[in-house]
Amino acid sequence: MGPLDGIRVLDFTRWQQGPWATVMLGDMGAEVIKLEERTTGDLGRALGRQPDGFCAYFEAHDRNKKSITVDVRTPEGRAIALKLVEHVDVLAHNFRPGVMDRLGLGYEAVKAVNPRIIYASASGFGPVGPLATRPSYDVIGQAMGGIMVTQGGGPEGEPHMVMPGVADQVGAMYFAYGISMALIARERFGFGQQVDASLYGSQIALQAMNVTMALRNGVHQRSRPRGNPTFKPYGCQDGKWLAVGVLDPAVFPRLCQAVLRPDLATDPRFAEPFARYANADALEVELSAAFAGDTRAAWLERLIAGDVPCGPVQDYIEMGSDPQALENGYITTVDHPNLGSLRVVGSPVRLSETPASITMPAPELGQHTEEILLNLGYDWEQIAALREAKVI
């Protein structure tokens, strides 16, 4: 039993921002019904698809969902969607403003069928303003939200993406958060409402401290190309890397002791936080030379013994065998009917009494169409007629 057991979500979302949000709801027990275009489905099904049919993009963003294929542009398809609306708590989509209205599935039409519905839109730029109707993708969210400038360290401050998908994933988290808050409000006050979470807004929120400082000082400060010398990765003798995270001034002497350079703690250039900031490049040179003198394992042992925040720099393969990730279920497995046992990302959130769970992999296109229609009261003859008419 998950915390959202009994909650049903009608999911029109595609690609990543919307689908990952509904994955988060599904992991927590919600029944998620993914309504897809009849012939192609979510285009994310084909993004990076391998010859054996495995698609990491779709498996990651659409597990714990049922798939029904419906052409909602037809009267019969729209009727199916509205009949589903009667039985769900949430409708989620990430179309541009106006698209759902043109399909006859806008908020007012849906609210008329189910007044308690949570009608959730994952948008590019928010529901109002001059850009509200424009399309957006992850790269545009990162560009306009300022994070590319913050990361810029290339020639003449060339902007850098953090990594593909960051804006989508963060937008999805805020989207799921908004839906969850609306569900709580409904339980407390008895009414449904509209929810919007945008790529643009979520990227701004992600960087709240940096944005607040820039708005106060009138300057967008870029990250130092090499970073804070006590809050960054360092290469070790064996070619492996580790990261240290020293923000508390009381920990700096312990760092110096652990790297066998206690003199750095009393060096006038580094003894105080403001001095370390002013002489950051020099401190980085000293620490780099120290870490280059032994293996990563040796340094981690010393740092941990000295209670210095630290960790190895891991790629995905190393992380996938890390006992810490495995024991907490951050990496888990799911049985796929065609691909066997798949190792997948688990939920990072633990609830002691109503835990998250992954009960099924991403669905085949239309896998649950008949099951869902039968539950809505359609009989086999009607289903056959809908299929013959190319509604489903």
C-alpha positions in Angstrom: 0.0 0.0 0.0 1.4 3.4 -1.0 0.3 6.8 0.2 -1.6 7.5 -3.0 -3.4 4.1 -3.2 -6.9 4.8 -4.5 -5.8 7.9 -6.4 -6.3 7.5 -10.2 -4.5 9.7 -12.8 -5.4 10.1 -16.4 -2.1 10.9 -18.0 -2.0 12.7 -21.4 1.7 13.7 -20.9 4.5 12.9 -23.4 8.3 13.0 -23.5 9.8 13.6 -20.1 8.6 16.5 -17.9 5.1 15.3 -17.5 5.8 11.5 -17.6 8.4 11.6 -14.9 5.9 13.5 -12.6 3.3 10.8 -13.1 6.0 8.1 -12.5 6.5 9.7 -9.1 2.8 9.5 -8.4 2.6 5.9 -9.7 5.6 4.9 -7.5 3.6 6.2 -4.5 0.6 4.0 -5.3 -1.5 6.0 -7.7 -3.1 4.1 -10.6 -1.8 5.9 -13.7 -3.7 5.4 -17.0 -1.5 6.7 -19.9 -3.7 7.8 -22.8 -1.7 7.7 -26.0 -2.2 8.5 -29.7 -3.6 5.4 -31.4 -0.8 4.7 -33.9 2.5 6.1 -32.6 1.8 6.6 -28.9 4.2 8.8 -26.9 7.1 9.6 -29.2 9.4 9.0 -26.3 8.9 5.3 -27.0 11.3 5.5 -30.0 13.9 7.8 -28.5 17.1 5.8 -28.4 15.3 2.5 -28.9 17.6 -0.5 -29.2 17.3 -3.4 -31.7 15.9 -5.7 -29.0 13.1 -3.2 -28.2 14.7 -1.8 -25.1 14.1 2.0 -24.7 15.7 3.5 -21.6 14.0 6.8 -22.2 10.5 5.2 -22.1 11.2 2.6 -19.5 12.5 5.3 -17.1 9.7 7.7 -17.6 6.7 5.5 -17.9 6.9 2.6 -15.5 4.0 1.8 -13.2 1.4 2.9 -15.8 -1.3 1.3 -17.9 -1.6 2.3 -21.6 -4.8 2.9 -23.5 -4.8 4.1 -27.1 -7.6 6.5 -28.1 -8.0 9.0 -30.9 -9.5 11.8 -28.9 -10.0 13.8 -32.1 -13.0 11.6 -32.8 -16.4 12.0 -31.0 -16.2 8.4 -29.8 -12.6 8.9 -28.6 -13.5 12.1 -26.8 -16.4 10.3 -25.1 -14.0 7.6 -23.9 -11.7 10.3 -22.4 -14.6 12.0 -20.7 -15.9 8.7 -19.3 -12.5 8.1 -17.9 -12.6 11.6 -16.4 -15.6 10.6 -14.3 -13.5 8.0 -12.5 -10.2 9.7 -12.0 -8.8 12.2 -9.5 -6.2 13.9 -11.7 -5.9 14.7 -15.3 -2.3 15.6 -16.3 -1.1 16.9 -19.7 1.8 18.9 -21.2 0.3 20.3 -24.3 0.5 24.0 -25.1 -2.3 26.2 -23.8 -5.4 25.8 -26.1 -4.7 22.3 -27.4 -6.9 20.5 -24.8 -9.6 23.1 -25.3 -9.6 22.4 -29.0 -10.0 18.7 -28.3 -13.0 19.4 -26.1 -11.0 18.4 -23.0 -10.2 21.8 -21.5 -10.6 22.5 -17.8 -14.2 23.7 -18.1 -15.3 20.7 -20.1 -13.6 18.3 -17.7 -14.8 20.1 -14.6 -18.3 19.8 -15.8 -18.0 16.0 -15.8 -15.9 15.8 -12.6 -16.1 19.0 -10.4 -13.4 17.6 -8.0 -10.9 16.9 -10.7 -7.3 18.1 -10.3 -6.5 19.5 -13.8 -2.7 19.6 -14.1 -0.7 21.2 -16.9 3.1 20.9 -17.3 3.9 23.9 -19.3 6.9 25.5 -20.9 6.5 29.1 -19.6 3.5 29.1 -17.3 -0.2 29.7 -18.0 0.0 33.5 -18.7 2.3 36.0 -20.2 3.6 36.7 -23.7 5.3 33.3 -24.1 2.5 31.2 -22.6 1.6 29.5 -26.0 5.1 28.9 -27.2 6.6 25.4 -27.2 9.5 24.6 -25.0 11.9 21.8 -24.3 14.6 21.0 -21.7 17.4 22.9 -23.5 15.2 26.1 -23.6 14.3 25.8 -19.9 18.0 25.6 -19.1 18.8 28.5 -21.4 16.2 30.9 -20.2 16.4 30.0 -16.5 20.0 31.2 -16.2 21.7 27.9 -15.4 23.6 27.8 -18.7 25.3 31.2 -17.9 26.1 30.1 -14.4 27.8 27.0 -15.8 29.5 28.9 -18.6 33.3 28.3 -18.3 34.2 27.9 -22.0 35.8 30.4 -24.4 34.5 33.9 -23.7 31.9 32.5 -21.3 30.3 30.1 -23.7 27.1 28.8 -22.0 27.0 25.2 -21.0 24.1 22.8 -20.4 24.3 21.1 -17.0 23.2 17.8 -18.7 20.3 16.9 -21.0 17.1 16.4 -19.1 17.8 18.5 -16.0 15.1 21.0 -16.6 12.6 18.3 -17.5 13.4 16.3 -14.3 13.2 19.4 -12.1 10.0 20.5 -13.8 8.5 17.1 -13.2 9.3 17.2 -9.5 7.6 20.5 -9.1 4.7 19.2 -11.3 4.3 16.2 -9.0 4.6 18.5 -5.9 1.8 20.7 -7.3 -0.5 17.8 -8.0 0.1 16.4 -4.5 -0.6 19.8 -2.9 -3.8 20.1 -4.9 -4.9 16.6 -3.7 -4.2 17.5 -0.1 -6.2 20.8 -0.6 -9.1 18.8 -2.0 -9.1 16.4 1.0 -9.1 19.4 3.4 -11.5 21.8 1.6 -13.5 19.6 -0.8 -12.7 21.2 -4.2 -10.6 20.5 -7.2 -8.5 23.0 -9.1 -6.1 23.7 -11.9 -2.3 23.2 -11.4 0.5 24.5 -13.6 4.2 23.8 -13.2 6.5 25.1 -15.9 10.0 24.4 -17.1 10.9 28.1 -16.9 9.6 28.6 -13.4 11.1 25.4 -12.0 14.5 26.3 -13.4 14.3 29.7 -11.6 13.2 28.0 -8.4 16.0 25.5 -8.6 18.5 28.3 -8.4 16.7 30.4 -5.7 19.8 31.4 -3.8 21.8 32.4 -6.9 18.9 34.3 -8.4 18.2 36.1 -5.2 21.9 37.2 -5.0 21.9 38.4 -8.6 18.7 40.4 -8.2 20.1 42.0 -5.1 23.6 42.9 -6.5 22.6 43.3 -10.2 25.3 40.9 -11.3 25.0 37.3 -12.5 28.0 35.7 -11.0 29.3 32.7 -12.9 30.7 29.7 -11.2 34.5 29.6 -11.0 35.8 27.4 -13.8 37.5 25.2 -11.2 35.1 25.7 -8.4 35.4 26.4 -4.7 38.7 24.7 -3.7 37.1 23.1 -0.6 34.0 22.1 -2.4 35.1 20.2 -5.5 36.5 17.0 -7.0 40.3 16.2 -7.0 42.3 13.7 -8.9 44.3 11.1 -7.1 47.5 9.1 -7.8 45.6 6.1 -9.3 43.7 8.2 -11.8 40.5 8.1 -9.8 38.7 11.1 -8.4 37.1 12.1 -5.1 35.1 15.1 -4.0 35.3 17.0 -0.7 32.6 19.2 0.6 33.9 21.6 3.3 31.6 24.6 4.0 31.8 24.7 7.8 35.0 26.7 8.8 35.5 24.3 11.7 36.1 21.4 9.3 38.9 23.1 7.3 41.6 22.2 9.8 40.4 18.6 9.8 40.7 18.6 6.0 44.3 19.9 6.2 45.2 17.2 8.8 43.6 14.5 6.7 45.6 15.4 3.5 48.8 15.6 5.6 49.2 19.3 5.2 48.3 20.7 8.7 50.3 23.8 7.8 47.6 24.9 5.4 45.3 25.6 8.3 47.6 28.2 9.8 48.9 29.6 6.5 47.7 33.3 6.5 46.5 32.9 3.0 44.0 30.2 4.0 43.5 30.4 7.8 40.2 32.4 7.5 37.2 31.8 5.2 37.6 35.2 3.4 41.3 34.6 3.0 40.6 31.2 1.4 38.1 32.9 -1.0 40.7 35.6 -1.9 43.4 32.9 -2.5 41.2 30.2 -3.9 43.5 29.4 -6.9 46.6 29.0 -4.6 44.7 26.7 -2.2 43.5 24.6 -5.1 47.1 24.1 -6.3 48.1 23.0 -2.8 45.2 20.6 -2.4 45.6 19.2 -5.9 49.3 18.4 -5.2 48.4 16.7 -1.9 45.7 14.5 -3.4 48.0 13.5 -6.3 50.3 11.9 -3.8 48.2 8.8 -2.9 45.3 6.7 -4.1 41.6 7.5 -3.8 41.0 4.7 -1.4 43.8 5.9 0.9 42.5 9.5 0.9 38.9 8.5 1.5 40.0 6.4 4.5 41.8 9.4 6.0 39.1 11.9 5.2 36.4 9.6 6.7 38.5 9.0 9.8 38.8 12.8 10.2 35.0 13.3 9.7 35.5 15.4 6.6 32.5 15.3 4.2 33.7 13.4 1.1 32.8 10.8 -1.5 34.2 9.0 -4.6 33.4 10.5 -8.0 31.4 7.6 -9.6 30.1 7.0 -13.0 26.7 5.3 -13.4 28.2 1.8 -13.5 30.1 2.3 -10.3 27.1 3.9 -8.7 25.0 1.0 -9.8 27.1 -1.4 -7.6 27.4 0.9 -4.7 26.1 -0.9 -1.6 24.7 2.4 -0.3 22.6 2.9 -3.4 21.5 -0.8 -3.4 20.6 -1.1 0.3 18.4 2.0 0.1 16.7 0.8 -3.1 17.9 3.8 -5.1 18.8 1.1 -7.7 16.4 -1.8 -7.9 15.0 -4.3 -10.4 11.7 -4.8 -12.3 10.7 -7.9 -14.3 9.9 -7.1 -17.9 7.8 -9.6 -19.9 10.1 -9.3 -23.0 13.4 -8.1 -21.7 13.8 -10.1 -18.5 15.0 -8.5 -15.3 15.8 -4.8 -15.7 17.9 -2.7 -13.3 16.2 0.6 -12.9 16.2 3.7 -10.7 14.1 3.4 -7.6 12.4 6.0 -5.5 14.7 8.3 -3.4 11.9 8.9 -0.9 11.3 6.4 2.0 8.0 6.2 3.9 8.0 3.8 6.8 4.4 2.7 6.6 3.4 3.4 3.0 6.5 2.9 0.9 6.9 3.6 -2.7 7.1 0.5 -5.0 7.7 -0.3 -8.7 5.1 -2.9 -9.6 5.5 -3.0 -13.4 7.7 -1.8 -16.3 6.6 0.7 -18.9 3.6 -0.7 -20.9 3.5 -1.8 -24.5 1.5 0.6 -26.6 -2.2 0.1 -25.9 -1.5 -2.9 -23.6 -4.4 -2.1 -21.3 -6.9 -0.7 -23.7 -9.4 -3.5 -23.5 -9.0 -3.9 -19.8 -9.7 -0.2 -19.2 -12.7 -0.1 -21.5 -14.3 -3.2 -20.0 -13.9 -1.5 -16.6 -15.7 1.6 -18.0 -18.7 -0.6 -19.0 -17.9 -1.2 -22.7 -18.6 -4.7 -23.9 -16.5 -6.7 -26.4 -18.8 -5.9 -29.3 -18.5 -2.2 -28.7 -14.7 -2.5 -28.3 -14.5 -4.4 -31.6 -16.5 -1.6 -33.3 -14.2 1.1 -31.8 -11.2 -0.8 -33.1 -12.8 -1.2 -36.5 -13.5 2.5 -36.7 -9.9 3.3 -35.7 -10.9 5.1 -32.5 -8.7 2.8 -30.4 
